Every structure is written in C-alpha cells, then in structure tokens.
Amino acid sequence: MFCVIQEIETKKPNKNGHSKELHSCFMSMSFNGEDMSHYWYRFSDERFERPVKKAYKVSIHQSYREDGRVKKKQYSLCTVKYYDIAEEWFNVYDYCNRKINAAACELGVEEELIYDLVEEKLNPLIESIQNEFRQTEEYITHEEHENVTTVYALNKTKFNSKYDLDGTSSKYDECYDVFGNLMNKDKLDKIKADYEVRKEYEEKSRGYQEDFYSNYSKNFSGSGSYFNNNQSNHDLEDKEMLKQFYRVLSKKFHPDSNPGKDTSEEMKLLNQLKSDWGL
C-alpha cells in the first residue's frame, strides 16, 4: 500500500491574493458638538496576482494478486490547491478524514497507517511549497502589513490603559494613525490634561472619603469629639423643637416605659445629645 500525489493544472487562477498596500485614512466627524475625527486604515483593492495554477490529487493505492495477475485498488482522498498549502490552510485531517476512514474500513487496516503514508509523502511537498511562497513579494508585503496592524493594536491597548480609558475607546485613533505617527498633538495634549484632572479629582475624592469615615468612627465611638463638644449653635427656635424631640424620645426610652428591657444606652446617648444641643 502506498500514497500517490498527482500534480494537476487548475482551470482558473486564484484571485484571492493579498492586498498590495495598507492605507491610513482620516474621517472628519462630530457628535453632540464634540469633535470625534479620527484615523482608520484599510487595505487596497489592488491585489497580488497568483500565477501558480496547480493542485494536487492525493490518493492511496494497494496492489494485490487475483487469478495470478497483479491488480490495483485506488482510493482518492482529496485534491488540494497550491495556495491552500502555501498559506497553511491545508490540514490532512480536515481535508481527508472521511475518505481515509472509508478507505481504512474497506482495506481492513488502521486509519493511522493511511495517515502516516499520506503525511510521509505530502510533508516534503508542503515544506517546499511554503518555502517557495515565503520568497514572494506577496508574502513579504502581507507579513509587513500584519506586523503594522499588530503593533497598532498593542499600542492602542497600552494607550487606553495608560490614560485609564475604556477598552473600546477610539481616543488613540484621534491622535495616531495605523503606522504610529502622531497626527494630532493638540488632541493628545487634551487627553493627557483630562487624565491629570481625573486623577487629581479621584485622589481628592479618596481623601475626602477616608477623612469622612475616620471622623465618623471617632465621633460615634463614644470617645470622639462629637461626645465632647458642649457648644451649641442652635437658636431659640431650634432649641424648642429639639426639646420636643427630647421629650418624645426620653418618654419612649425611659426605664419606666420599658419594663424588663435595658434602655440605659439609649438614655445615655439621648442625655448626651441634650447636652450637645445646649438644652
């Protein structure tokens, strides 16, 4: 049993060549009065021509004798095109799996045996085609474009992280083009300034919160300034109202009104409030 690879010529050329150029583009736009003009990129419509019109028919053969004569069985597994191999789209398991299973069943052999025969025959051809394609202007140009767009995506992610922007923010595109060129310094300076303002505001807010909770803890711990401040800023009208509050609350929490229940803490707090209110 052996694998045969037959080179055949395709009728039509492959028209899926990669774009020849990568273009930086500018879009002028605004939303609710805010300038949101930005840069974006596109690939050119002009593509590389693909002159190679080849495909490869892969089959498995088995020779046997019948009535003293040598006969041969042939099982076609797949036909793969040159550029599918060149761009590493081809995988024998994806292309040939069903046919290999059927052939193995009919021949009474393990599937892995056929896979090994096919790969042993195909691998040198695959390596040769891919090495050949990597020398072409199309491949070299496409790799350059891939590197540019990959670095662009990384720079955009770093930019959003540095200035604490949402991951989907297009602020980077308002300043830089796909090649990393600074196109709008004024917009970048504004982004930096806005970031500094936000950072300062957040630091102050954090400080206010820390002070608030610190004072809250002190004032309501029973030993803080809240309980030691005997000065009152209430006028006579306020004091009359506070006296009514005190009468209602003192009646509610007085021990005589709560038989069997300890309300000493409530009364202690109420009397302290009475002192603080200057009643």
TALIN-V952852 format. One record per residue. N is the residue number from 1. RES is the residue in one small letter. SS is DSSP state (H for helix, E for strand, - for the rest). D_FIRST is the distance of its C-alpha to the first C-alpha in Angstrom with 2 decimals. Layout:
N;RES;SS;D_FIRST, N;RES;SS;D_FIRST
This chain:
1;m;-;0.00, 2;f;E;3.81, 3;c;E;7.21, 4;v;E;10.00, 5;i;E;13.64, 6;q;E;16.26, 7;e;E;19.89, 8;i;E;22.37, 9;e;E;26.13, 10;t;-;27.89, 11;k;-;31.08, 12;k;-;33.21, 13;p;-;33.88, 14;n;E;33.56, 15;k;-;37.14, 16;n;-;36.74, 17;g;-;37.79, 18;h;-;39.87, 19;s;E;43.66, 20;k;-;45.36, 21;e;-;48.34, 22;l;E;49.55, 23;h;E;53.11, 24;s;E;55.81, 25;c;E;58.00, 26;f;E;61.35, 27;m;E;62.53, 28;s;-;66.25, 29;m;-;67.07, 30;s;E;69.51, 31;f;E;69.84, 32;n;-;73.21, 33;g;-;74.80, 34;e;E;72.36, 35;d;E;70.55, 36;m;-;66.81, 37;s;-;65.69, 38;h;E;62.42, 39;y;E;59.61, 40;w;E;56.07, 41;y;E;53.11, 42;r;E;50.79, 43;f;E;48.04, 44;s;-;48.88, 45;d;-;47.81, 46;e;-;46.78, 47;r;E;43.09, 48;f;-;40.92, 49;e;-;39.22, 50;r;E;35.45, 51;p;-;34.77, 52;v;-;30.99, 53;k;-;29.55, 54;k;E;25.82, 55;a;E;22.97, 56;y;E;19.22, 57;k;E;16.83, 58;v;E;13.65, 59;s;E;10.75, 60;i;E;7.15, 61;h;E;5.55, 62;q;E;4.29, 63;s;E;6.63, 64;y;E;9.32, 65;r;E;13.01, 66;e;E;15.94, 67;d;-;19.52, 68;g;-;18.60, 69;r;E;16.78, 70;v;E;13.22, 71;k;E;12.10, 72;k;E;9.51, 73;k;E;9.29, 74;q;E;9.72, 75;y;E;10.89, 76;s;E;13.43, 77;l;E;14.08, 78;c;E;17.20, 79;t;E;19.41, 80;v;E;21.36, 81;k;E;24.51, 82;y;H;25.55, 83;y;H;28.51, 84;d;H;26.74, 85;i;H;24.71, 86;a;H;27.88, 87;e;-;29.95, 88;e;-;27.43, 89;w;-;27.26, 90;f;-;23.48, 91;n;-;21.71, 92;v;H;18.08, 93;y;H;19.30, 94;d;H;22.02, 95;y;H;20.31, 96;c;H;17.00, 97;n;H;17.95, 98;r;H;18.66, 99;k;H;15.68, 100;i;H;13.26, 101;n;H;15.36, 102;a;H;15.21, 103;a;H;11.45, 104;a;H;11.22, 105;c;H;14.14, 106;e;H;12.97, 107;l;H;9.67, 108;g;-;11.85, 109;v;-;10.31, 110;e;-;12.34, 111;e;H;12.75, 112;e;H;13.15, 113;l;H;9.65, 114;i;H;8.70, 115;y;H;12.02, 116;d;H;11.48, 117;l;H;8.53, 118;v;H;10.84, 119;e;H;13.91, 120;e;H;12.97, 121;k;H;12.55, 122;l;H;15.46, 123;n;H;18.00, 124;p;H;19.24, 125;l;H;19.75, 126;i;H;21.56, 127;e;H;23.74, 128;s;H;24.64, 129;i;H;25.66, 130;q;H;27.67, 131;n;H;29.46, 132;e;H;30.30, 133;f;H;31.69, 134;r;-;33.78, 135;q;-;35.71, 136;t;-;36.91, 137;e;H;40.42, 138;e;H;39.13, 139;y;H;37.30, 140;i;H;40.23, 141;t;H;42.78, 142;h;H;40.94, 143;e;H;40.70, 144;e;H;44.44, 145;h;H;45.17, 146;e;H;43.15, 147;n;H;45.11, 148;v;H;48.40, 149;t;H;47.84, 150;t;H;46.59, 151;v;H;49.71, 152;y;H;51.82, 153;a;H;50.58, 154;l;H;51.24, 155;n;H;54.70, 156;k;H;55.58, 157;t;H;54.68, 158;k;H;56.74, 159;f;H;59.61, 160;n;H;59.80, 161;s;H;59.72, 162;k;H;62.37, 163;y;-;64.79, 164;d;-;64.02, 165;l;-;62.76, 166;d;-;60.59, 167;g;-;56.86, 168;t;-;56.91, 169;s;-;59.94, 170;s;-;59.90, 171;k;H;62.71, 172;y;H;60.45, 173;d;H;59.69, 174;e;H;63.44, 175;c;H;63.78, 176;y;E;60.61, 177;d;-;58.09, 178;v;-;54.29, 179;f;-;54.64, 180;g;-;57.03, 181;n;-;60.13, 182;l;E;63.35, 183;m;-;64.65, 184;n;-;67.47, 185;k;H;69.38, 186;d;H;72.10, 187;k;H;69.65, 188;l;H;68.12, 189;d;H;71.62, 190;k;H;72.41, 191;i;H;69.28, 192;k;H;70.28, 193;a;H;73.87, 194;d;H;72.88, 195;y;H;70.68, 196;e;H;73.59, 197;v;H;75.90, 198;r;H;73.45, 199;k;H;72.97, 200;e;H;76.75, 201;y;H;77.33, 202;e;H;74.74, 203;e;H;76.26, 204;k;H;79.73, 205;s;H;78.60, 206;r;H;76.98, 207;g;H;80.24, 208;y;H;82.30, 209;q;H;80.18, 210;e;H;80.45, 211;d;H;84.23, 212;f;H;84.58, 213;y;H;82.82, 214;s;H;84.64, 215;n;H;88.00, 216;y;H;87.11, 217;s;H;86.34, 218;k;H;89.57, 219;n;H;91.78, 220;f;-;90.64, 221;s;-;90.27, 222;g;-;93.96, 223;s;-;94.76, 224;g;-;94.11, 225;s;H;96.43, 226;y;H;96.28, 227;f;H;98.33, 228;n;H;100.65, 229;n;-;101.67, 230;n;-;105.06, 231;q;-;105.77, 232;s;-;105.63, 233;n;-;105.16, 234;h;-;106.00, 235;d;-;109.06, 236;l;H;111.55, 237;e;H;109.81, 238;d;H;106.50, 239;k;H;108.23, 240;e;H;109.78, 241;m;H;106.38, 242;l;H;104.90, 243;k;H;107.82, 244;q;H;106.87, 245;f;H;103.27, 246;y;H;104.63, 247;r;H;106.95, 248;v;H;104.20, 249;l;H;101.69, 250;s;H;104.24, 251;k;H;105.32, 252;k;H;101.73, 253;f;H;100.89, 254;h;-;104.34, 255;p;H;104.27, 256;d;H;106.85, 257;s;H;104.42, 258;n;-;101.54, 259;p;-;102.80, 260;g;-;100.24, 261;k;-;98.03, 262;d;-;98.09, 263;t;-;98.53, 264;s;H;99.90, 265;e;H;97.00, 266;e;H;97.41, 267;m;H;101.14, 268;k;H;100.61, 269;l;H;98.40, 270;l;H;100.81, 271;n;H;103.79, 272;q;H;101.95, 273;l;H;101.24, 274;k;H;104.91, 275;s;H;105.83, 276;d;H;103.34, 277;w;H;104.58, 278;g;-;108.13, 279;l;-;109.52
